[in-house]
Amino acid sequence: MKKSPSIVLDTGPVISLAVIDRLELLTRLFGEVSIPTAVWEELSKSEFFKDFPPIKSFFERRVKNIHSFNELILITDYGESESMLLYKELDADFLVIDDRKARTIAEELGITCIGTLAVLIKAKEKGFLTALKPIFESLIQNRRYYSKSVLNTILVKQNEPIFD
């Protein structure tokens, strides 16, 4: 039997999925879901943590300590650097990260990255979501910033109406 892919998440995708109430997609789509301690710390200090209690209940048992020396902190932020190291330590299948600079660094290190939007596309393809546009609208309303041209490209490929 084929094992479900494992993922490590950075802070941004956690917040994006929480504000649209879609954290459950992670366990429906992936086997092991983990975040490093740095991401937990960033989340627990953010306004979203208080506003979205599901973040705590969903992730508190999925927090993992890294064991490597974090030399990546010199080139990217705390959460992103620990996410990359945890991905390597766990031999995860995907790092879910949205920040363009951090994603470029991760990919240069041989890390397979996907973003929040790819998680949502996969969820729709698996039948866990019926439409992406309402989800994208909710992301925008909740101040999660994604390029409308990127969103429209996805919507065209998914045969959904685009944004004006």
TIVO-2410 file (N, C-alpha, C; in nm, 3 decimals):
# residues 164
REC num residu      c1      c2      c3 atome chaine
REC   1      M   0.084  -0.118   0.000     N      A
REC   1      M   0.000   0.000   0.000    CA      A
REC   1      M   0.088   0.125   0.000     C      A
REC   2      K   0.056   0.220  -0.086     N      A
REC   2      K   0.132   0.344  -0.098    CA      A
REC   2      K   0.107   0.433   0.022     C      A
REC   3      K   0.217   0.487   0.081     N      A
REC   3      K   0.201   0.575   0.197    CA      A
REC   3      K   0.156   0.713   0.150     C      A
REC   4      S   0.077   0.779   0.234     N      A
REC   4      S   0.034   0.915   0.205    CA      A
REC   4      S   0.154   1.008   0.220     C      A
REC   5      P   0.162   1.112   0.137     N      A
REC   5      P   0.275   1.204   0.148    CA      A
REC   5      P   0.275   1.281   0.280     C      A
REC   6      S   0.395   1.311   0.328     N      A
REC   6      S   0.408   1.389   0.451    CA      A
REC   6      S   0.445   1.533   0.416     C      A
REC   7      I   0.401   1.626   0.501     N      A
REC   7      I   0.428   1.767   0.475    CA      A
REC   7      I   0.476   1.837   0.601     C      A
REC   8      V   0.551   1.945   0.578     N      A
REC   8      V   0.589   2.040   0.681    CA      A
REC   8      V   0.535   2.174   0.633     C      A
REC   9      L   0.479   2.251   0.725     N      A
REC   9      L   0.421   2.380   0.687    CA      A
REC   9      L   0.496   2.497   0.750     C      A
REC  10      D   0.504   2.605   0.672     N      A
REC  10      D   0.552   2.733   0.721    CA      A
REC  10      D   0.431   2.808   0.779     C      A
REC  11      T   0.454   2.920   0.842     N      A
REC  11      T   0.350   2.995   0.910    CA      A
REC  11      T   0.240   3.047   0.818     C      A
REC  12      G   0.277   3.106   0.706     N      A
REC  12      G   0.179   3.168   0.616    CA      A
REC  12      G   0.068   3.074   0.572     C      A
REC  13      P   0.101   2.956   0.520     N      A
REC  13      P  -0.005   2.863   0.480    CA      A
REC  13      P  -0.096   2.820   0.595     C      A
REC  14      V  -0.039   2.807   0.715     N      A
REC  14      V  -0.122   2.772   0.831    CA      A
REC  14      V  -0.228   2.880   0.853     C      A
REC  15      I  -0.184   3.006   0.852     N      A
REC  15      I  -0.278   3.115   0.873    CA      A
REC  15      I  -0.381   3.121   0.760     C      A
REC  16      S  -0.336   3.107   0.637     N      A
REC  16      S  -0.429   3.111   0.523    CA      A
REC  16      S  -0.536   3.003   0.534     C      A
REC  17      L  -0.496   2.881   0.565     N      A
REC  17      L  -0.594   2.772   0.575    CA      A
REC  17      L  -0.683   2.790   0.698     C      A
REC  18      A  -0.631   2.848   0.804     N      A
REC  18      A  -0.712   2.870   0.925    CA      A
REC  18      A  -0.819   2.976   0.902     C      A
REC  19      V  -0.783   3.086   0.835     N      A
REC  19      V  -0.881   3.194   0.817    CA      A
REC  19      V  -0.996   3.153   0.725     C      A
REC  20      I  -0.974   3.052   0.641     N      A
REC  20      I  -1.083   3.003   0.556    CA      A
REC  20      I  -1.142   2.873   0.611     C      A
REC  21      D  -1.103   2.837   0.733     N      A
REC  21      D  -1.155   2.719   0.803    CA      A
REC  21      D  -1.137   2.590   0.721     C      A
REC  22      R  -1.013   2.569   0.674     N      A
REC  22      R  -0.984   2.452   0.592    CA      A
REC  22      R  -0.861   2.374   0.639     C      A
REC  23      L  -0.827   2.383   0.766     N      A
REC  23      L  -0.713   2.307   0.817    CA      A
REC  23      L  -0.732   2.157   0.799     C      A
REC  24      E  -0.856   2.111   0.806     N      A
REC  24      E  -0.882   1.967   0.794    CA      A
REC  24      E  -0.838   1.910   0.661     C      A
REC  25      L  -0.825   1.994   0.559     N      A
REC  25      L  -0.780   1.945   0.428    CA      A
REC  25      L  -0.640   1.883   0.439     C      A
REC  26      L  -0.560   1.934   0.530     N      A
REC  26      L  -0.424   1.882   0.544    CA      A
REC  26      L  -0.422   1.734   0.578     C      A
REC  27      T  -0.505   1.694   0.674     N      A
REC  27      T  -0.507   1.552   0.711    CA      A
REC  27      T  -0.584   1.467   0.610     C      A
REC  28      R  -0.672   1.529   0.537     N      A
REC  28      R  -0.743   1.454   0.433    CA      A
REC  28      R  -0.654   1.427   0.312     C      A
REC  29      L  -0.560   1.518   0.287     N      A
REC  29      L  -0.475   1.507   0.169    CA      A
REC  29      L  -0.339   1.443   0.196     C      A
REC  30      F  -0.290   1.458   0.317     N      A
REC  30      F  -0.154   1.416   0.347    CA      A
REC  30      F  -0.151   1.323   0.468     C      A
REC  31      G  -0.047   1.245   0.478     N      A
REC  31      G  -0.030   1.154   0.591    CA      A
REC  31      G   0.011   1.230   0.715     C      A
REC  32      E   0.140   1.246   0.731     N      A
REC  32      E   0.192   1.318   0.848    CA      A
REC  32      E   0.199   1.468   0.818     C      A
REC  33      V   0.146   1.548   0.910     N      A
REC  33      V   0.146   1.694   0.900    CA      A
REC  33      V   0.225   1.746   1.019     C      A
REC  34      S   0.330   1.825   0.991     N      A
REC  34      S   0.416   1.875   1.098    CA      A
REC  34      S   0.449   2.022   1.078     C      A
REC  35      I   0.478   2.089   1.191     N      A
REC  35      I   0.535   2.223   1.188    CA      A
REC  35      I   0.652   2.226   1.286     C      A
REC  36      P   0.753   2.307   1.257     N      A
REC  36      P   0.864   2.319   1.352    CA      A
REC  36      P   0.826   2.411   1.468     C      A
REC  37      T   0.903   2.403   1.573     N      A
REC  37      T   0.881   2.487   1.691    CA      A
REC  37      T   0.877   2.635   1.655     C      A
REC  38      A   0.962   2.679   1.563     N      A
REC  38      A   0.965   2.821   1.525    CA      A
REC  38      A   0.832   2.867   1.468     C      A
REC  39      V   0.769   2.783   1.387     N      A
REC  39      V   0.638   2.818   1.331    CA      A
REC  39      V   0.534   2.824   1.443     C      A
REC  40      W   0.539   2.729   1.535     N      A
REC  40      W   0.448   2.730   1.650    CA      A
REC  40      W   0.464   2.860   1.729     C      A
REC  41      E   0.589   2.900   1.750     N      A
REC  41      E   0.614   3.024   1.823    CA      A
REC  41      E   0.561   3.146   1.747     C      A
REC  42      E   0.584   3.150   1.615     N      A
REC  42      E   0.531   3.261   1.535    CA      A
REC  42      E   0.379   3.265   1.540     C      A
REC  43      L   0.317   3.149   1.529     N      A
REC  43      L   0.170   3.142   1.534    CA      A
REC  43      L   0.117   3.187   1.669     C      A
REC  44      S   0.178   3.137   1.776     N      A
REC  44      S   0.125   3.167   1.909    CA      A
REC  44      S   0.141   3.314   1.947     C      A
REC  45      K   0.231   3.385   1.879     N      A
REC  45      K   0.249   3.528   1.904    CA      A
REC  45      K   0.162   3.615   1.814     C      A
REC  46      S   0.097   3.554   1.715     N      A
REC  46      S   0.021   3.633   1.618    CA      A
REC  46      S  -0.124   3.653   1.663     C      A
REC  47      E  -0.187   3.755   1.608     N      A
REC  47      E  -0.327   3.782   1.637    CA      A
REC  47      E  -0.416   3.666   1.591     C      A
REC  48      F  -0.374   3.595   1.489     N      A
REC  48      F  -0.454   3.486   1.435    CA      A
REC  48      F  -0.472   3.372   1.535     C      A
REC  49      F  -0.371   3.352   1.620     N      A
REC  49      F  -0.376   3.243   1.717    CA      A
REC  49      F  -0.493   3.261   1.812     C      A
REC  50      K  -0.514   3.385   1.858     N      A
REC  50      K  -0.625   3.413   1.949    CA      A
REC  50      K  -0.758   3.408   1.875     C      A
REC  51      D  -0.758   3.455   1.750     N      A
REC  51      D  -0.882   3.463   1.672    CA      A
REC  51      D  -0.924   3.328   1.612     C      A
REC  52      F  -0.829   3.236   1.600     N      A
REC  52      F  -0.859   3.107   1.537    CA      A
REC  52      F  -0.813   2.992   1.626     C      A
REC  53      P  -0.891   2.960   1.731     N      A
REC  53      P  -0.854   2.851   1.822    CA      A
REC  53      P  -0.826   2.717   1.752     C      A
REC  54      P  -0.885   2.690   1.633     N      A
REC  54      P  -0.852   2.562   1.568    CA      A
REC  54      P  -0.704   2.546   1.536     C      A
REC  55      I  -0.631   2.657   1.523     N      A
REC  55      I  -0.487   2.645   1.498    CA      A
REC  55      I  -0.422   2.568   1.613     C      A
REC  56      K  -0.454   2.608   1.736     N      A
REC  56      K  -0.393   2.542   1.852    CA      A
REC  56      K  -0.433   2.396   1.859     C      A
REC  57      S  -0.562   2.367   1.847     N      A
REC  57      S  -0.606   2.228   1.860    CA      A
REC  57      S  -0.554   2.140   1.746     C      A
REC  58      F  -0.541   2.198   1.628     N      A
REC  58      F  -0.495   2.119   1.513    CA      A
REC  58      F  -0.345   2.092   1.521     C      A
REC  59      F  -0.266   2.191   1.563     N      A
REC  59      F  -0.121   2.178   1.553    CA      A
REC  59      F  -0.046   2.147   1.681     C      A
REC  60      E  -0.108   2.161   1.799     N      A
REC  60      E  -0.028   2.148   1.921    CA      A
REC  60      E   0.041   2.012   1.934     C      A
REC  61      R  -0.012   1.908   1.875     N      A
REC  61      R   0.051   1.775   1.880    CA      A
REC  61      R   0.134   1.745   1.755     C      A
REC  62      R   0.143   1.843   1.668     N      A
REC  62      R   0.217   1.824   1.543    CA      A
REC  62      R   0.345   1.909   1.538     C      A
REC  63      V   0.381   1.967   1.651     N      A
REC  63      V   0.500   2.052   1.660    CA      A
REC  63      V   0.622   1.962   1.681     C      A
REC  64      K   0.725   1.986   1.602     N      A
REC  64      K   0.848   1.905   1.610    CA      A
REC  64      K   0.968   1.998   1.629     C      A
REC  65      N   1.060   1.955   1.713     N      A
REC  65      N   1.186   2.027   1.731    CA      A
REC  65      N   1.283   1.987   1.621     C      A
REC  66      I   1.361   2.083   1.574     N      A
REC  66      I   1.468   2.048   1.480    CA      A
REC  66      I   1.590   2.009   1.562     C      A
REC  67      H   1.675   1.927   1.503     N      A
REC  67      H   1.794   1.881   1.572    CA      A
REC  67      H   1.922   1.934   1.507     C      A
REC  68      S   1.908   1.995   1.391     N      A
REC  68      S   2.022   2.049   1.318    CA      A
REC  68      S   2.053   2.190   1.365     C      A
REC  69      F   2.176   2.231   1.341     N      A
REC  69      F   2.213   2.371   1.362    CA      A
REC  69      F   2.146   2.452   1.252     C      A
REC  70      N   2.081   2.562   1.289     N      A
REC  70      N   2.003   2.641   1.192    CA      A
REC  70      N   2.089   2.751   1.129     C      A
REC  71      E   2.169   2.712   1.032     N      A
REC  71      E   2.250   2.811   0.960    CA      A
REC  71      E   2.165   2.890   0.860     C      A
REC  72      L   2.047   2.841   0.829     N      A
REC  72      L   1.960   2.910   0.732    CA      A
REC  72      L   1.900   3.039   0.788     C      A
REC  73      I   1.905   3.057   0.919     N      A
REC  73      I   1.850   3.178   0.981    CA      A
REC  73      I   1.923   3.302   0.929     C      A
REC  74      L   2.040   3.285   0.873     N      A
REC  74      L   2.116   3.398   0.819    CA      A
REC  74      L   2.058   3.448   0.687     C      A
REC  75      I   1.981   3.364   0.618     N      A
REC  75      I   1.930   3.404   0.487    CA      A
REC  75      I   1.777   3.408   0.477     C      A
REC  76      T   1.708   3.358   0.576     N      A
REC  76      T   1.562   3.362   0.575    CA      A
REC  76      T   1.512   3.367   0.718     C      A
REC  77      D   1.382   3.390   0.737     N      A
REC  77      D   1.333   3.409   0.874    CA      A
REC  77      D   1.329   3.278   0.953     C      A
REC  78      Y   1.303   3.293   1.081     N      A
REC  78      Y   1.306   3.184   1.178    CA      A
REC  78      Y   1.215   3.067   1.140     C      A
REC  79      G   1.089   3.097   1.114     N      A
REC  79      G   0.993   2.991   1.081    CA      A
REC  79      G   1.027   2.923   0.950     C      A
REC  80      E   1.061   3.001   0.850     N      A
REC  80      E   1.094   2.944   0.719    CA      A
REC  80      E   1.219   2.857   0.727     C      A
REC  81      S   1.322   2.906   0.798     N      A
REC  81      S   1.446   2.830   0.807    CA      A
REC  81      S   1.425   2.698   0.881     C      A
REC  82      E   1.351   2.702   0.993     N      A
REC  82      E   1.325   2.576   1.066    CA      A
REC  82      E   1.234   2.483   0.984     C      A
REC  83      S   1.143   2.538   0.906     N      A
REC  83      S   1.057   2.454   0.822    CA      A
REC  83      S   1.141   2.376   0.722     C      A
REC  84      M   1.239   2.444   0.663     N      A
REC  84      M   1.326   2.377   0.567    CA      A
REC  84      M   1.408   2.267   0.633     C      A
REC  85      L   1.462   2.297   0.751     N      A
REC  85      L   1.541   2.196   0.821    CA      A
REC  85      L   1.456   2.078   0.866     C      A
REC  86      L   1.335   2.105   0.915     N      A
REC  86      L   1.247   1.996   0.957    CA      A
REC  86      L   1.208   1.909   0.838     C      A
REC  87      Y   1.182   1.971   0.724     N      A
REC  87      Y   1.153   1.895   0.601    CA      A
REC  87      Y   1.265   1.795   0.576     C      A
REC  88      K   1.389   1.843   0.583     N      A
REC  88      K   1.504   1.756   0.558    CA      A
REC  88      K   1.515   1.648   0.664     C      A
REC  89      E   1.499   1.685   0.791     N      A
REC  89      E   1.513   1.587   0.900    CA      A
REC  89      E   1.407   1.478   0.895     C      A
REC  90      L   1.285   1.515   0.859     N      A
REC  90      L   1.176   1.417   0.853    CA      A
REC  90      L   1.170   1.344   0.719     C      A
REC  91      D   1.253   1.388   0.624     N      A
REC  91      D   1.245   1.337   0.488    CA      A
REC  91      D   1.101   1.347   0.436     C      A
REC  92      A   1.044   1.466   0.456     N      A
REC  92      A   0.906   1.492   0.416    CA      A
REC  92      A   0.895   1.495   0.263     C      A
REC  93      D   0.774   1.484   0.216     N      A
REC  93      D   0.750   1.489   0.072    CA      A
REC  93      D   0.735   1.631   0.020     C      A
REC  94      F   0.675   1.719   0.102     N      A
REC  94      F   0.650   1.857   0.058    CA      A
REC  94      F   0.671   1.955   0.172     C      A
REC  95      L   0.718   2.074   0.137     N      A
REC  95      L   0.719   2.188   0.227    CA      A
REC  95      L   0.612   2.283   0.174     C      A
REC  96      V   0.515   2.316   0.257     N      A
REC  96      V   0.409   2.408   0.218    CA      A
REC  96      V   0.453   2.548   0.261     C      A
REC  97      I   0.485   2.630   0.162     N      A
REC  97      I   0.543   2.762   0.187    CA      A
REC  97      I   0.498   2.856   0.075     C      A
REC  98      D   0.461   2.978   0.113     N      A
REC  98      D   0.411   3.073   0.014    CA      A
REC  98      D   0.510   3.185  -0.018     C      A
REC  99      D   0.597   3.219   0.075     N      A
REC  99      D   0.690   3.330   0.054    CA      A
REC  99      D   0.784   3.299  -0.063     C      A
REC 100      R   0.786   3.388  -0.161     N      A
REC 100      R   0.862   3.363  -0.284    CA      A
REC 100      R   1.012   3.350  -0.258     C      A
REC 101      K   1.070   3.440  -0.180     N      A
REC 101      K   1.214   3.435  -0.154    CA      A
REC 101      K   1.251   3.306  -0.081     C      A
REC 102      A   1.176   3.274   0.023     N      A
REC 102      A   1.204   3.152   0.100    CA      A
REC 102      A   1.185   3.027   0.015     C      A
REC 103      R   1.085   3.029  -0.070     N      A
REC 103      R   1.060   2.914  -0.157    CA      A
REC 103      R   1.176   2.894  -0.255     C      A
REC 104      T   1.228   3.003  -0.308     N      A
REC 104      T   1.343   2.995  -0.399    CA      A
REC 104      T   1.463   2.933  -0.327     C      A
REC 105      I   1.488   2.979  -0.205     N      A
REC 105      I   1.599   2.923  -0.126    CA      A
REC 105      I   1.576   2.774  -0.102     C      A
REC 106      A   1.455   2.739  -0.062     N      A
REC 106      A   1.423   2.598  -0.035    CA      A
REC 106      A   1.444   2.511  -0.159     C      A
REC 107      E   1.396   2.558  -0.272     N      A
REC 107      E   1.410   2.480  -0.395    CA      A
REC 107      E   1.556   2.465  -0.435     C      A
REC 108      E   1.638   2.570  -0.409     N      A
REC 108      E   1.782   2.559  -0.435    CA      A
REC 108      E   1.847   2.454  -0.346     C      A
REC 109      L   1.785   2.426  -0.232     N      A
REC 109      L   1.836   2.323  -0.139    CA      A
REC 109      L   1.778   2.185  -0.170     C      A
REC 110      G   1.704   2.174  -0.279     N      A
REC 110      G   1.647   2.045  -0.319    CA      A
REC 110      G   1.518   2.009  -0.248     C      A
REC 111      I   1.451   2.108  -0.191     N      A
REC 111      I   1.326   2.085  -0.119    CA      A
REC 111      I   1.209   2.098  -0.217     C      A
REC 112      T   1.118   2.004  -0.212     N      A
REC 112      T   1.000   2.007  -0.296    CA      A
REC 112      T   0.894   2.093  -0.228     C      A
REC 113      C   0.863   2.205  -0.291     N      A
REC 113      C   0.770   2.302  -0.231    CA      A
REC 113      C   0.636   2.304  -0.304     C      A
REC 114      I   0.532   2.327  -0.226     N      A
REC 114      I   0.401   2.360  -0.279    CA      A
REC 114      I   0.350   2.476  -0.195     C      A
REC 115      G   0.250   2.545  -0.245     N      A
REC 115      G   0.192   2.656  -0.171    CA      A
REC 115      G   0.050   2.626  -0.128     C      A
REC 116      T  -0.007   2.721  -0.058     N      A
REC 116      T  -0.145   2.708  -0.013    CA      A
REC 116      T  -0.239   2.683  -0.131     C      A
REC 117      L  -0.217   2.754  -0.240     N      A
REC 117      L  -0.305   2.739  -0.356    CA      A
REC 117      L  -0.298   2.598  -0.414     C      A
REC 118      A  -0.180   2.538  -0.414     N      A
REC 118      A  -0.166   2.400  -0.463    CA      A
REC 118      A  -0.241   2.303  -0.373     C      A
REC 119      V  -0.240   2.328  -0.243     N      A
REC 119      V  -0.317   2.244  -0.149    CA      A
REC 119      V  -0.465   2.253  -0.184     C      A
REC 120      L  -0.513   2.374  -0.209     N      A
REC 120      L  -0.655   2.393  -0.242    CA      A
REC 120      L  -0.692   2.329  -0.376     C      A
REC 121      I  -0.603   2.341  -0.474     N      A
REC 121      I  -0.627   2.276  -0.605    CA      A
REC 121      I  -0.637   2.125  -0.587     C      A
REC 122      K  -0.543   2.069  -0.513     N      A
REC 122      K  -0.543   1.924  -0.488    CA      A
REC 122      K  -0.671   1.882  -0.417     C      A
REC 123      A  -0.716   1.963  -0.321     N      A
REC 123      A  -0.839   1.932  -0.249    CA      A
REC 123      A  -0.959   1.932  -0.344     C      A
REC 124      K  -0.962   2.026  -0.436     N      A
REC 124      K  -1.073   2.027  -0.533    CA      A
REC 124      K  -1.065   1.905  -0.623     C      A
REC 125      E  -0.946   1.873  -0.671     N      A
REC 125      E  -0.929   1.757  -0.759    CA      A
REC 125      E  -0.970   1.627  -0.690     C      A
REC 126      K  -0.951   1.620  -0.559     N      A
REC 126      K  -0.989   1.500  -0.483    CA      A
REC 126      K  -1.136   1.502  -0.442     C      A
REC 127      G  -1.207   1.611  -0.472     N      A
REC 127      G  -1.349   1.620  -0.439    CA      A
REC 127      G  -1.379   1.673  -0.300     C      A
REC 128      F  -1.278   1.726  -0.230     N      A
REC 128      F  -1.301   1.781  -0.096    CA      A
REC 128      F  -1.354   1.924  -0.100     C      A
REC 129      L  -1.339   1.990  -0.214     N      A
REC 129      L  -1.395   2.123  -0.238    CA      A
REC 129      L  -1.472   2.120  -0.368     C      A
REC 130      T  -1.582   2.191  -0.374     N      A
REC 130      T  -1.659   2.193  -0.499    CA      A
REC 130      T  -1.617   2.307  -0.591     C      A
REC 131      A  -1.567   2.417  -0.534     N      A
REC 131      A  -1.525   2.532  -0.615    CA      A
REC 131      A  -1.413   2.607  -0.543     C      A
REC 132      L  -1.324   2.664  -0.623     N      A
REC 132      L  -1.213   2.739  -0.566    CA      A
REC 132      L  -1.241   2.889  -0.553     C      A
REC 133      K  -1.322   2.945  -0.644     N      A
REC 133      K  -1.341   3.090  -0.641    CA      A
REC 133      K  -1.394   3.140  -0.507     C      A
REC 134      P  -1.495   3.077  -0.447     N      A
REC 134      P  -1.539   3.126  -0.316    CA      A
REC 134      P  -1.430   3.117  -0.208     C      A
REC 135      I  -1.346   3.017  -0.219     N      A
REC 135      I  -1.234   3.002  -0.126    CA      A
REC 135      I  -1.134   3.116  -0.147     C      A
REC 136      F  -1.104   3.145  -0.275     N      A
REC 136      F  -1.012   3.255  -0.307    CA      A
REC 136      F  -1.068   3.388  -0.259     C      A
REC 137      E  -1.199   3.406  -0.277     N      A
REC 137      E  -1.263   3.530  -0.229    CA      A
REC 137      E  -1.248   3.543  -0.078     C      A
REC 138      S  -1.264   3.433  -0.008     N      A
REC 138      S  -1.249   3.433   0.137    CA      A
REC 138      S  -1.105   3.465   0.178     C      A
REC 139      L  -1.008   3.413   0.105     N      A
REC 139      L  -0.868   3.445   0.133    CA      A
REC 139      L  -0.844   3.596   0.119     C      A
REC 140      I  -0.896   3.653   0.012     N      A
REC 140      I  -0.879   3.796  -0.013    CA      A
REC 140      I  -0.949   3.878   0.096     C      A
REC 141      Q  -1.070   3.840   0.132     N      A
REC 141      Q  -1.145   3.912   0.236    CA      A
REC 141      Q  -1.073   3.906   0.371     C      A
REC 142      N  -0.997   3.800   0.392     N      A
REC 142      N  -0.924   3.783   0.517    CA      A
REC 142      N  -0.779   3.831   0.508     C      A
REC 143      R  -0.755   3.921   0.413     N      A
REC 143      R  -0.623   3.985   0.398    CA      A
REC 143      R  -0.509   3.887   0.372     C      A
REC 144      R  -0.538   3.780   0.304     N      A
REC 144      R  -0.433   3.688   0.259    CA      A
REC 144      R  -0.408   3.726   0.113     C      A
REC 145      Y  -0.289   3.766   0.082     N      A
REC 145      Y  -0.262   3.830  -0.047    CA      A
REC 145      Y  -0.204   3.732  -0.149     C      A
REC 146      Y  -0.280   3.713  -0.255     N      A
REC 146      Y  -0.238   3.632  -0.369    CA      A
REC 146      Y  -0.267   3.713  -0.494     C      A
REC 147      S  -0.183   3.702  -0.592     N      A
REC 147      S  -0.199   3.775  -0.717    CA      A
REC 147      S  -0.329   3.733  -0.787     C      A
REC 148      K  -0.410   3.833  -0.824     N      A
REC 148      K  -0.534   3.801  -0.894    CA      A
REC 148      K  -0.506   3.734  -1.028     C      A
REC 149      S  -0.395   3.768  -1.092     N      A
REC 149      S  -0.363   3.702  -1.219    CA      A
REC 149      S  -0.333   3.554  -1.196     C      A
REC 150      V  -0.264   3.522  -1.086     N      A
REC 150      V  -0.237   3.382  -1.054    CA      A
REC 150      V  -0.369   3.311  -1.021     C      A
REC 151      L  -0.453   3.375  -0.941     N      A
REC 151      L  -0.583   3.316  -0.907    CA      A
REC 151      L  -0.665   3.293  -1.032     C      A
REC 152      N  -0.667   3.391  -1.123     N      A
REC 152      N  -0.744   3.377  -1.247    CA      A
REC 152      N  -0.689   3.265  -1.335     C      A
REC 153      T  -0.559   3.250  -1.341     N      A
REC 153      T  -0.499   3.140  -1.418    CA      A
REC 153      T  -0.548   3.006  -1.364     C      A
REC 154      I  -0.549   2.992  -1.233     N      A
REC 154      I  -0.598   2.869  -1.171    CA      A
REC 154      I  -0.746   2.849  -1.201     C      A
REC 155      L  -0.824   2.956  -1.187     N      A
REC 155      L  -0.969   2.945  -1.211    CA      A
REC 155      L  -0.999   2.905  -1.355     C      A
REC 156      V  -0.924   2.958  -1.451     N      A
REC 156      V  -0.943   2.919  -1.592    CA      A
REC 156      V  -0.915   2.771  -1.609     C      A
REC 157      K  -0.805   2.722  -1.550     N      A
REC 157      K  -0.770   2.580  -1.562    CA      A
REC 157      K  -0.873   2.491  -1.494     C      A
REC 158      Q  -0.941   2.545  -1.393     N      A
REC 158      Q  -1.042   2.468  -1.319    CA      A
REC 158      Q  -1.184   2.489  -1.375     C      A
REC 159      N  -1.193   2.561  -1.487     N      A
REC 159      N  -1.322   2.591  -1.551    CA      A
REC 159      N  -1.417   2.663  -1.457     C      A
REC 160      E  -1.363   2.762  -1.386     N      A
REC 160      E  -1.443   2.844  -1.295    CA      A
REC 160      E  -1.439   2.988  -1.342     C      A
REC 161      P  -1.540   3.067  -1.304     N      A
REC 161      P  -1.541   3.209  -1.340    CA      A
REC 161      P  -1.422   3.281  -1.276     C      A
REC 162      I  -1.369   3.380  -1.349     N      A
REC 162      I  -1.252   3.452  -1.300    CA      A
REC 162      I  -1.291   3.582  -1.230     C      A
REC 163      F  -1.191   3.645  -1.165     N      A
REC 163      F  -1.211   3.776  -1.104    CA      A
REC 163      F  -1.204   3.882  -1.212     C      A
REC 164      D  -1.279   3.990  -1.195     N      A
REC 164      D  -1.273   4.102  -1.290    CA      A
REC 164      D  -1.147   4.182  -1.272     C      A
***
